[in-house]
Amino acid sequence: MVRERETPKQQQQVSYTVEQLVAVNPYNPDILPDLENYVNEQVSSQMYSLDANLCLLRLYQALMAMPAPDFSLCLFLIPERVQMEEQFKTLIVLSHYLETGRFRQFWDEAAKNRHIVEAVPGLNAGFEQAIQTYAIHVLSLTYQKIPRPVLAEAINIEGLSLDKFLEHQAANNGWILEKGHGRGQLIVLPRNEFNHPELKKSAADSVPLEHIT
């Protein structure tokens, strides 16, 4: 999305991207049409610009945003009357389930409200994969070994599809599949400083005692 602007002196056309308009003059209401059109472009091209979208929301409501995760940050800039609409309530519930690690409830609620996801062209393909990636990230911070049923519930994959998924993770991401069948199988996740706290260096390991004294 670009805007053509004619300079008084040179009488020539200069192109500005939406990102440049946001960077130079984020509080100018004249750029609202560009930002609104850019939302449609993001949807159709499966791209995402947080800065441009937040700028649009700020201009809609004239608020400064406190630092926060993207969803909450955008939510704070949406009028409360709009948040009370049913679709927004559903999104808030889904976000809460993700933030609290209640993945089974998330998948159940998402399945009942597929129309919200399906309303955005191109989002369907990457939606489940994005949630699965997030769920795995959360689980890897908590578990050293995870029971197969717990993983299956978190990423919403079962049966042969789960077998193929585990084989891929073992081949490419360092997962170890312990011997076992069905629900009794354990999956060893890669070591990190959260699921293996002993890997985290303490201050005493990196700062000499004489420096502290």
Buried (B, 14 or more C-beta within 10 A) or exposed (E): BEBEEEEEEEEEEEEBBBBEBBEEEBEEEEBEEBBEEBBEEBBEEEEEBEEBBBBBBBBBEEEEBEEEEEBEBBBBBBEEEEBEEEEBEBBBBBBEBBEEBBBBBBBEBBEEBEEBEEEEEEBEEEBBEEBBEBBBEBBBEEBEEBBBEBBBBBBBBEEEEBBEBBEEBBEEEEBEBEEEEEEEBBBBBEEEEEBEEEEEEEEEEEEEEEEEE
